[in-house]
Amino acid sequence: MPEVIARLNELYHKSRQVALSPGELAERDRLRKIYLGYIRNQVKVTLDSIEIVDEAEKLKDHHCNCDGHKH
C-alpha cells in the first residue's frame, strides 16, 4: 500500500504543475480505487471486531428511575 500512496502523491503533485496525460489519469483512477478499497476493508474489519459488553448492565446503571428503557 505505501507504493500506491506514494504514486498517488506523485500524480497529485504533478497535476498541480501540468495536466496529467490520459494514461496518468487512468492510472490515478485505478490507484484511487485500490486505495479506497483498502480503507473500506480496514473500516469493515474494525467495525466487525467491535463487541458490546454488558449492555443490560449499562441500561440498568443510568439514573433516571425508568427501569432501563432506552430514551
N, C-alpha and C positions, 0 to 999 in steps of 0.2 A: 504493500500500500504506500510506503514512503515514495516509491518511484512514481506512482500515479499522481500523488500530491505535488511532487517536485515538478513533474511535467506540466500539470495544470497551472502551477505558479509561473513557469516559464512562458506558457502560452498567454497567460493573463498579462504579464509584463510586456511581452512582445505586442499584444493587442493595444496597449496604451501608446506605443510608439508608431506602429504601422498596422495596416489592415492585415488580418490573417488570410492566408490562401484558403481556397475551398477545402483542400486536404487537411489543413490545420484546423479549420472549423469542424470538420467531420471528426478529427481526432479528439478535439476538445469535447465534443458532444459525447463521444464514446467513453472517454475518461470520466466525464461527469456522471454518466450512468453507472459506471463501475464504482465510483466513489460514493454516490448516493445509495447504491445497493448495499455497500459495506456499512454505511452509517445506519440504514434502516435495520439491517440484521443485528447490529450492536444494540440498538434500542430494543428490538424484539427480545433478544437474549436477556437483557437487563430486566425488562418488564416480566418476562416469563419466570424469572428467578425470584420475583417478589412473593413473599408468603405472609399472609395475615395471621398474626398470632394473638390469641386471647381476645377475639372480637367481642364475645359475650361479656367478658370482664370489663372491657373498655366501655361498653354500653352501660353497665351497672355502676361504674365509677363516676359518672358525671353527677352533678349535684343539683338537679332541678326537681327531684322527687316525682319523676314521671314514669317510673318502673322501666327505664331503659329504652323507651321507644325513640326512634330517630325523629329529630325535628330540626 
